[in-house]
Amino acid sequence: MAHMDAVRWLDGDEQRIWRDFLRAQSQIEQELDRDLQERSGLTLVEYGILVSLSEADDQRMRMRELADAVIVSKSRLSHQIARLENAGYVRREHCEGDRRGNWAVLTEHGLDALRTAAPGHATKVRERVFDRLSDEQVRLLGEITSRLNVPAPTRRG
């Protein structure tokens, strides 16, 4: 129990802010996912995969890098890529010189699907997030999210 004394517990305001943050993030993600599925048949993760591939050199990424980019496990990514392959949006290619490695490659059909889904998604993101904030709040949100995206130092012990 000695280690419990060393914990810096959240105070009431911090606890409220933390829970509000989690609730807002979850609600936004659910709303964007539902909207994308209704409009285009894509999940939010699948949309993120198509966006990441569209922005990559030669519209291809190593599967491991793609999993990191869209923040999913390799097994979940594999499932999502299989679904996107079945739809004709993505194809897998073996990496030369690495037997275990695969590329995920955006197809022309996938690029078309992304171009179709993007306007509605951008509109929904704007409605759900940016239109609710002042210019100063958007600037602060950018600073905060940049700060939160910096990995915490690892503890050795």
N, CA and C atoms as a LAMMPS dump frame, in Angstrom:
ITEM: TIMESTEP
0
ITEM: NUMBER OF ATOMS
471
ITEM: BOX BOUNDS ff ff ff
-5.0000000000000000e+02 5.0000000000000000e+02
-5.0000000000000000e+02 5.0000000000000000e+02
-5.0000000000000000e+02 5.0000000000000000e+02
ITEM: ATOMS id mol type element x y z
1 1 1 N 0.804 -1.199 0
2 1 2 C 0 0 0
3 1 3 C 0.851 1.268 0
4 2 1 N 2.14 1.138 0.246
5 2 2 C 3.002 2.322 0.286
6 2 3 C 2.998 3.045 -1.049
7 3 1 N 2.905 2.282 -2.144
8 3 2 C 2.913 2.937 -3.453
9 3 3 C 1.664 3.789 -3.67
10 4 1 N 0.559 3.493 -2.976
11 4 2 C -0.669 4.282 -3.091
12 4 3 C -0.46 5.695 -2.553
13 5 1 N 0.396 5.835 -1.557
14 5 2 C 0.659 7.149 -0.981
15 5 3 C 1.397 8.045 -1.967
16 6 1 N 2.152 7.46 -2.887
17 6 2 C 2.948 8.234 -3.834
18 6 3 C 2.152 8.651 -5.074
19 7 1 N 0.95 8.147 -5.233
20 7 2 C 0.134 8.459 -6.403
21 7 3 C -0.352 9.903 -6.33
22 8 1 N -0.225 10.612 -7.44
23 8 2 C -0.779 11.966 -7.53
24 8 3 C -2.183 11.833 -8.118
25 9 1 N -3.183 11.661 -7.254
26 9 2 C -4.556 11.455 -7.694
27 9 3 C -5.092 12.705 -8.372
28 10 1 N -6.036 12.504 -9.265
29 10 2 C -6.683 13.633 -9.916
30 10 3 C -7.599 14.33 -8.922
31 11 1 N -7.561 15.665 -8.947
32 11 2 C -8.507 16.381 -8.091
33 11 3 C -9.868 16.399 -8.789
34 12 1 N -10.858 16.975 -8.155
35 12 2 C -12.209 16.969 -8.695
36 12 3 C -12.317 17.576 -10.082
37 13 1 N -11.683 18.743 -10.295
38 13 2 C -11.717 19.385 -11.612
39 13 3 C -11.006 18.536 -12.665
40 14 1 N -9.842 17.992 -12.316
41 14 2 C -9.109 17.145 -13.259
42 14 3 C -9.91 15.897 -13.628
43 15 1 N -10.553 15.292 -12.647
44 15 2 C -11.371 14.106 -12.893
45 15 3 C -12.531 14.433 -13.839
46 16 1 N -13.196 15.566 -13.606
47 16 2 C -14.299 16 -14.467
48 16 3 C -13.803 16.261 -15.887
49 17 1 N -12.685 16.964 -16.019
50 17 2 C -12.123 17.277 -17.341
51 17 3 C -11.716 15.994 -18.057
52 18 1 N -11.083 15.08 -17.341
53 18 2 C -10.649 13.814 -17.949
54 18 3 C -11.844 13.027 -18.468
55 19 1 N -12.876 12.917 -17.657
56 19 2 C -14.064 12.168 -18.07
57 19 3 C -14.788 12.861 -19.216
58 20 1 N -14.868 14.182 -19.172
59 20 2 C -15.481 14.93 -20.284
60 20 3 C -14.692 14.723 -21.574
61 21 1 N -13.371 14.727 -21.458
62 21 2 C -12.512 14.5 -22.625
63 21 3 C -12.786 13.128 -23.237
64 22 1 N -12.813 12.096 -22.387
65 22 2 C -13.073 10.737 -22.876
66 22 3 C -14.457 10.625 -23.504
67 23 1 N -15.454 11.21 -22.867
68 23 2 C -16.824 11.157 -23.371
69 23 3 C -16.919 11.88 -24.724
70 24 1 N -16.332 13.058 -24.824
71 24 2 C -16.378 13.823 -26.078
72 24 3 C -15.685 13.059 -27.197
73 25 1 N -14.511 12.52 -26.916
74 25 2 C -13.771 11.779 -27.934
75 25 3 C -14.575 10.584 -28.409
76 26 1 N -15.181 9.863 -27.486
77 26 2 C -15.964 8.687 -27.837
78 26 3 C -17.209 9.067 -28.641
79 27 1 N -17.913 10.103 -28.222
80 27 2 C -19.11 10.54 -28.938
81 27 3 C -18.777 11.004 -30.348
82 28 1 N -17.718 11.783 -30.488
83 28 2 C -17.319 12.272 -31.815
84 28 3 C -16.96 11.097 -32.714
85 29 1 N -16.166 10.172 -32.197
86 29 2 C -15.768 9.01 -32.992
87 29 3 C -16.983 8.198 -33.422
88 30 1 N -17.913 7.955 -32.51
89 30 2 C -19.117 7.187 -32.842
90 30 3 C -19.964 7.898 -33.898
91 31 1 N -20.143 9.212 -33.751
92 31 2 C -20.944 9.968 -34.705
93 31 3 C -20.297 9.975 -36.094
94 32 1 N -18.989 10.168 -36.137
95 32 2 C -18.297 10.19 -37.426
96 32 3 C -18.333 8.812 -38.078
97 33 1 N -18.173 7.766 -37.282
98 33 2 C -18.219 6.407 -37.803
99 33 3 C -19.607 6.102 -38.384
100 34 1 N -20.637 6.412 -37.617
101 34 2 C -22.012 6.156 -38.061
102 34 3 C -22.316 6.942 -39.344
103 35 1 N -21.921 8.205 -39.385
104 35 2 C -22.174 9.042 -40.551
105 35 3 C -21.461 8.502 -41.792
106 36 1 N -20.194 8.121 -41.638
107 36 2 C -19.452 7.561 -42.772
108 36 3 C -20.094 6.274 -43.28
109 37 1 N -20.492 5.41 -42.359
110 37 2 C -21.109 4.147 -42.771
111 37 3 C -22.414 4.392 -43.516
112 38 1 N -23.22 5.343 -43.024
113 38 2 C -24.483 5.651 -43.695
114 38 3 C -24.261 6.263 -45.079
115 39 1 N -23.278 7.145 -45.191
116 39 2 C -23.04 7.851 -46.452
117 39 3 C -22.276 7.012 -47.475
118 40 1 N -21.284 6.231 -46.991
119 40 2 C -20.366 5.602 -47.946
120 40 3 C -20.126 4.123 -47.711
121 41 1 N -20.622 3.577 -46.603
122 41 2 C -20.377 2.178 -46.293
123 41 3 C -19.014 1.923 -45.686
124 42 1 N -18.249 2.967 -45.435
125 42 2 C -16.92 2.841 -44.833
126 42 3 C -17.002 3.098 -43.336
127 43 1 N -16.204 2.364 -42.564
128 43 2 C -16.047 2.704 -41.154
129 43 3 C -15.029 3.836 -41.049
130 44 1 N -14.975 4.446 -39.885
131 44 2 C -14.002 5.518 -39.656
132 44 3 C -12.574 4.995 -39.806
133 45 1 N -12.32 3.786 -39.335
134 45 2 C -10.987 3.189 -39.472
135 45 3 C -10.674 2.957 -40.95
136 46 1 N -11.617 2.432 -41.698
137 46 2 C -11.39 2.196 -43.128
138 46 3 C -11.149 3.503 -43.872
139 47 1 N -11.906 4.516 -43.529
140 47 2 C -11.686 5.837 -44.123
141 47 3 C -10.264 6.318 -43.811
142 48 1 N -9.845 6.146 -42.551
143 48 2 C -8.484 6.54 -42.161
144 48 3 C -7.423 5.782 -42.939
145 49 1 N -7.676 4.513 -43.217
146 49 2 C -6.746 3.708 -44.014
147 49 3 C -6.64 4.29 -45.421
148 50 1 N -7.783 4.565 -46.036
149 50 2 C -7.776 5.12 -47.399
150 50 3 C -7.083 6.482 -47.436
151 51 1 N -7.337 7.323 -46.436
152 51 2 C -6.682 8.629 -46.379
153 51 3 C -5.169 8.456 -46.258
154 52 1 N -4.737 7.597 -45.335
155 52 2 C -3.293 7.386 -45.139
156 52 3 C -2.632 6.89 -46.417
157 53 1 N -3.273 5.947 -47.095
158 53 2 C -2.715 5.432 -48.352
159 53 3 C -2.707 6.506 -49.43
160 54 1 N -3.742 7.328 -49.483
161 54 2 C -3.806 8.373 -50.515
162 54 3 C -2.7 9.405 -50.348
163 55 1 N -2.242 9.603 -49.127
164 55 2 C -1.213 10.595 -48.836
165 55 3 C 0.203 10.021 -48.888
166 56 1 N 0.325 8.703 -48.987
167 56 2 C 1.637 8.046 -48.971
168 56 3 C 2.28 8.07 -50.357
169 57 1 N 3.603 7.965 -50.381
170 57 2 C 4.33 7.859 -51.652
171 57 3 C 3.794 6.669 -52.428
172 58 1 N 3.503 6.874 -53.692
173 58 2 C 2.976 5.822 -54.575
174 58 3 C 1.692 5.199 -54.03
175 59 1 N 1.029 5.891 -53.117
176 59 2 C -0.231 5.435 -52.522
177 59 3 C -0.119 4.014 -51.966
178 60 1 N 0.998 3.767 -51.286
179 60 2 C 1.249 2.469 -50.677
180 60 3 C 1.982 2.657 -49.365
181 61 1 N 1.702 1.748 -48.43
182 61 2 C 2.392 1.757 -47.146
183 61 3 C 2.617 0.328 -46.694
184 62 1 N 3.687 0.15 -45.943
185 62 2 C 3.9 -1.144 -45.289
186 62 3 C 2.787 -1.323 -44.276
187 63 1 N 2.333 -2.545 -44.125
188 63 2 C 1.217 -2.826 -43.223
189 63 3 C 1.521 -2.366 -41.799
190 64 1 N 2.734 -2.594 -41.336
191 64 2 C 3.12 -2.204 -39.981
192 64 3 C 3.021 -0.685 -39.813
193 65 1 N 3.505 0.066 -40.799
194 65 2 C 3.439 1.529 -40.738
195 65 3 C 2.001 2.019 -40.811
196 66 1 N 1.198 1.346 -41.616
197 66 2 C -0.205 1.715 -41.753
198 66 3 C -0.95 1.486 -40.446
199 67 1 N -0.678 0.385 -39.772
200 67 2 C -1.306 0.104 -38.472
201 67 3 C -0.968 1.222 -37.482
202 68 1 N 0.283 1.658 -37.476
203 68 2 C 0.683 2.755 -36.592
204 68 3 C -0.015 4.06 -36.987
205 69 1 N -0.142 4.303 -38.279
206 69 2 C -0.739 5.552 -38.762
207 69 3 C -2.21 5.664 -38.38
208 70 1 N -2.929 4.555 -38.435
209 70 2 C -4.367 4.599 -38.126
210 70 3 C -4.674 4.127 -36.701
211 71 1 N -3.626 3.835 -35.946
212 71 2 C -3.711 3.501 -34.528
213 71 3 C -4.611 2.289 -34.291
214 72 1 N -4.286 1.198 -34.968
215 72 2 C -4.982 -0.071 -34.737
216 72 3 C -3.943 -1.176 -34.625
217 73 1 N -4.363 -2.285 -34.058
218 73 2 C -3.467 -3.439 -33.962
219 73 3 C -3.25 -4.015 -35.357
220 74 1 N -2.174 -4.783 -35.505
221 74 2 C -1.908 -5.421 -36.807
222 74 3 C -3.022 -6.384 -37.18
223 75 1 N -3.597 -7.081 -36.196
224 75 2 C -4.67 -8.03 -36.524
225 75 3 C -5.936 -7.293 -36.951
226 76 1 N -6.266 -6.191 -36.302
227 76 2 C -7.439 -5.421 -36.729
228 76 3 C -7.209 -4.826 -38.109
229 77 1 N -5.996 -4.336 -38.35
230 77 2 C -5.689 -3.787 -39.668
231 77 3 C -5.849 -4.861 -40.735
232 78 1 N -5.363 -6.048 -40.472
233 78 2 C -5.473 -7.143 -41.434
234 78 3 C -6.934 -7.416 -41.778
235 79 1 N -7.791 -7.404 -40.774
236 79 2 C -9.23 -7.598 -41
237 79 3 C -9.808 -6.462 -41.858
238 80 1 N -9.427 -5.232 -41.529
239 80 2 C -9.936 -4.078 -42.278
240 80 3 C -9.433 -4.091 -43.72
241 81 1 N -8.173 -4.452 -43.903
242 81 2 C -7.611 -4.507 -45.258
243 81 3 C -8.32 -5.591 -46.066
244 82 1 N -8.624 -6.728 -45.442
245 82 2 C -9.35 -7.793 -46.153
246 82 3 C -10.702 -7.276 -46.63
247 83 1 N -11.392 -6.529 -45.778
248 83 2 C -12.691 -5.958 -46.158
249 83 3 C -12.528 -4.97 -47.305
250 84 1 N -11.492 -4.128 -47.227
251 84 2 C -11.24 -3.145 -48.288
252 84 3 C -10.795 -3.83 -49.587
253 85 1 N -10.057 -4.936 -49.462
254 85 2 C -9.677 -5.722 -50.648
255 85 3 C -10.915 -6.293 -51.33
256 86 1 N -11.816 -6.842 -50.53
257 86 2 C -13.042 -7.42 -51.091
258 86 3 C -13.88 -6.376 -51.827
259 87 1 N -13.812 -5.145 -51.377
260 87 2 C -14.533 -4.059 -52.029
261 87 3 C -13.778 -3.516 -53.239
262 88 1 N -12.519 -3.949 -53.404
263 88 2 C -11.71 -3.47 -54.521
264 88 3 C -11.019 -2.141 -54.269
265 89 1 N -10.984 -1.702 -53.004
266 89 2 C -10.396 -0.407 -52.667
267 89 3 C -8.898 -0.466 -52.421
268 90 1 N -8.422 -1.63 -52.027
269 90 2 C -7.013 -1.814 -51.647
270 90 3 C -6.568 -3.167 -52.173
271 91 1 N -5.29 -3.268 -52.46
272 91 2 C -4.714 -4.589 -52.746
273 91 3 C -3.436 -4.719 -51.919
274 92 1 N -3.094 -5.971 -51.634
275 92 2 C -1.842 -6.254 -50.917
276 92 3 C -0.805 -6.692 -51.928
277 93 1 N 0.42 -6.277 -51.676
278 93 2 C 1.557 -6.72 -52.487
279 93 3 C 2.671 -7.117 -51.541
280 94 1 N 3.403 -8.167 -51.905
281 94 2 C 4.542 -8.583 -51.088
282 94 3 C 5.673 -7.576 -51.25
283 95 1 N 6.382 -7.338 -50.164
284 95 2 C 7.532 -6.439 -50.188
285 95 3 C 8.737 -7.203 -50.722
286 96 1 N 9.396 -6.641 -51.686
287 96 2 C 10.631 -7.235 -52.191
288 96 3 C 11.667 -7.216 -51.077
289 97 1 N 12.354 -8.32 -50.88
290 97 2 C 13.409 -8.387 -49.89
291 97 3 C 12.935 -8.625 -48.469
292 98 1 N 11.644 -8.747 -48.259
293 98 2 C 11.115 -9.008 -46.927
294 98 3 C 9.934 -9.958 -47.078
295 99 1 N 10.187 -11.228 -46.887
296 99 2 C 9.157 -12.242 -47.116
297 99 3 C 7.91 -12.04 -46.266
298 100 1 N 8.114 -11.541 -45.049
299 100 2 C 6.971 -11.392 -44.142
300 100 3 C 6.235 -10.084 -44.341
301 101 1 N 6.858 -9.13 -45.019
302 101 2 C 6.258 -7.808 -45.159
303 101 3 C 5.307 -7.707 -46.332
304 102 1 N 4.279 -6.907 -46.165
305 102 2 C 3.325 -6.636 -47.225
306 102 3 C 3.081 -5.142 -47.341
307 103 1 N 2.795 -4.731 -48.555
308 103 2 C 2.344 -3.378 -48.824
309 103 3 C 0.825 -3.399 -48.883
310 104 1 N 0.202 -2.341 -48.422
311 104 2 C -1.204 -2.073 -48.714
312 104 3 C -1.163 -0.975 -49.772
313 105 1 N -1.863 -1.201 -50.878
314 105 2 C -1.817 -0.274 -52.009
315 105 3 C -3.234 0.196 -52.313
316 106 1 N -3.408 1.496 -52.416
317 106 2 C -4.705 2.074 -52.759
318 106 3 C -4.972 1.862 -54.244
319 107 1 N -6.139 1.351 -54.576
320 107 2 C -6.515 1.166 -55.982
321 107 3 C -7.229 2.421 -56.48
322 108 1 N -7.418 2.493 -57.756
323 108 2 C -8.166 3.614 -58.345
324 108 3 C -9.604 3.628 -57.808
325 109 1 N -10.178 2.44 -57.669
326 109 2 C -11.534 2.321 -57.112
327 109 3 C -11.563 2.834 -55.671
328 110 1 N -10.513 2.551 -54.906
329 110 2 C -10.417 3.044 -53.533
330 110 3 C -10.279 4.548 -53.483
331 111 1 N -9.506 5.1 -54.409
332 111 2 C -9.35 6.55 -54.484
333 111 3 C -10.682 7.206 -54.836
334 112 1 N -11.433 6.589 -55.736
335 112 2 C -12.765 7.102 -56.078
336 112 3 C -13.687 7.076 -54.858
337 113 1 N -13.638 5.979 -54.096
338 113 2 C -14.469 5.862 -52.893
339 113 3 C -14.094 6.944 -51.881
340 114 1 N -12.804 7.206 -51.742
341 114 2 C -12.337 8.238 -50.821
342 114 3 C -12.818 9.608 -51.294
343 115 1 N -12.684 9.887 -52.568
344 115 2 C -13.142 11.177 -53.111
345 115 3 C -14.646 11.37 -52.908
346 116 1 N -15.389 10.287 -52.955
347 116 2 C -16.834 10.357 -52.747
348 116 3 C -17.162 10.589 -51.272
349 117 1 N -16.442 9.924 -50.382
350 117 2 C -16.724 10.009 -48.946
351 117 3 C -16.195 11.29 -48.303
352 118 1 N -15.117 11.837 -48.82
353 118 2 C -14.416 12.939 -48.155
354 118 3 C -15.259 14.201 -47.945
355 119 1 N -16.01 14.673 -48.929
356 119 2 C -16.758 15.92 -48.69
357 119 3 C -17.756 15.816 -47.526
358 120 1 N -18.516 14.743 -47.469
359 120 2 C -19.47 14.57 -46.371
360 120 3 C -18.779 14.422 -45.037
361 121 1 N -17.642 13.72 -45.037
362 121 2 C -16.898 13.536 -43.793
363 121 3 C -16.336 14.874 -43.306
364 122 1 N -15.764 15.645 -44.208
365 122 2 C -15.218 16.951 -43.825
366 122 3 C -16.318 17.852 -43.279
367 123 1 N -17.48 17.807 -43.899
368 123 2 C -18.618 18.598 -43.432
369 123 3 C -19.018 18.188 -42.027
370 124 1 N -19.077 16.877 -41.78
371 124 2 C -19.468 16.375 -40.458
372 124 3 C -18.421 16.735 -39.403
373 125 1 N -17.141 16.624 -39.734
374 125 2 C -16.082 17.009 -38.794
375 125 3 C -16.205 18.496 -38.465
376 126 1 N -16.408 19.304 -39.489
377 126 2 C -16.553 20.745 -39.27
378 126 3 C -17.757 21.024 -38.357
379 127 1 N -18.911 20.4 -38.647
380 127 2 C -20.115 20.612 -37.831
381 127 3 C -19.907 20.155 -36.391
382 128 1 N -19.282 18.993 -36.232
383 128 2 C -19.172 18.371 -34.906
384 128 3 C -18.081 18.982 -34.043
385 129 1 N -17.041 19.53 -34.674
386 129 2 C -15.914 20.034 -33.892
387 129 3 C -15.674 21.524 -34.137
388 130 1 N -15.226 21.885 -35.308
389 130 2 C -14.692 23.229 -35.54
390 130 3 C -15.734 24.335 -35.51
391 131 1 N -16.956 24.07 -35.967
392 131 2 C -17.987 25.105 -35.936
393 131 3 C -18.462 25.406 -34.515
394 132 1 N -18.156 24.547 -33.575
395 132 2 C -18.564 24.755 -32.182
396 132 3 C -17.534 25.56 -31.384
397 133 1 N -16.399 25.829 -32.005
398 133 2 C -15.298 26.489 -31.307
399 133 3 C -14.985 27.839 -31.932
400 134 1 N -14.516 28.765 -31.101
401 134 2 C -14.02 30.048 -31.614
402 134 3 C -12.656 29.821 -32.264
403 135 1 N -12.178 30.802 -32.998
404 135 2 C -10.846 30.699 -33.601
405 135 3 C -9.778 30.473 -32.536
406 136 1 N -9.911 31.156 -31.403
407 136 2 C -8.938 30.996 -30.317
408 136 3 C -9.016 29.589 -29.727
409 137 1 N -10.209 29.04 -29.568
410 137 2 C -10.354 27.688 -29.053
411 137 3 C -9.774 26.654 -30.021
412 138 1 N -9.934 26.881 -31.328
413 138 2 C -9.337 25.979 -32.325
414 138 3 C -7.82 26.018 -32.199
415 139 1 N -7.258 27.223 -32.058
416 139 2 C -5.805 27.358 -31.899
417 139 3 C -5.34 26.626 -30.639
418 140 1 N -6.056 26.818 -29.541
419 140 2 C -5.701 26.149 -28.288
420 140 3 C -5.848 24.632 -28.4
421 141 1 N -6.904 24.177 -29.057
422 141 2 C -7.084 22.74 -29.258
423 141 3 C -5.902 22.169 -30.04
424 142 1 N -5.449 22.89 -31.043
425 142 2 C -4.278 22.457 -31.801
426 142 3 C -3.044 22.341 -30.926
427 143 1 N -2.826 23.326 -30.071
428 143 2 C -1.682 23.282 -29.155
429 143 3 C -1.808 22.113 -28.182
430 144 1 N -2.996 21.926 -27.651
431 144 2 C -3.218 20.86 -26.667
432 144 3 C -3.025 19.492 -27.305
433 145 1 N -3.634 19.264 -28.468
434 145 2 C -3.506 17.943 -29.092
435 145 3 C -2.07 17.684 -29.532
436 146 1 N -1.363 18.714 -29.982
437 146 2 C 0.047 18.52 -30.331
438 146 3 C 0.842 18.103 -29.104
439 147 1 N 0.555 18.73 -28.006
440 147 2 C 1.256 18.42 -26.759
441 147 3 C 0.926 16.998 -26.276
442 148 1 N -0.348 16.614 -26.382
443 148 2 C -0.764 15.287 -25.936
444 148 3 C -0.253 14.182 -26.845
445 149 1 N 0.046 14.497 -28.091
446 149 2 C 0.548 13.494 -29.028
447 149 3 C 2.033 13.221 -28.89
448 150 1 N 2.72 13.962 -28.041
449 150 2 C 4.131 13.699 -27.77
450 150 3 C 4.179 12.554 -26.768
451 151 1 N 4.862 11.461 -27.116
452 151 2 C 4.906 10.317 -26.178
453 151 3 C 5.501 10.71 -24.833
454 152 1 N 4.93 10.151 -23.794
455 152 2 C 5.46 10.387 -22.443
456 152 3 C 6.77 9.646 -22.302
457 153 1 N 7.691 10.176 -21.517
458 153 2 C 8.948 9.449 -21.29
459 153 3 C 8.659 8.111 -20.626
460 154 1 N 9.404 7.117 -21.04
461 154 2 C 9.21 5.792 -20.428
462 154 3 C 9.969 5.738 -19.113
463 155 1 N 9.373 5.023 -18.182
464 155 2 C 10.007 4.869 -16.867
465 155 3 C 10.768 3.559 -16.855
466 156 1 N 11.903 3.597 -16.331
467 156 2 C 12.7 2.389 -16.135
468 156 3 C 12.678 2.08 -14.651
469 157 1 N 12.526 0.845 -14.343
470 157 2 C 12.481 0.601 -12.923
471 157 3 C 12.462 -0.779 -12.582
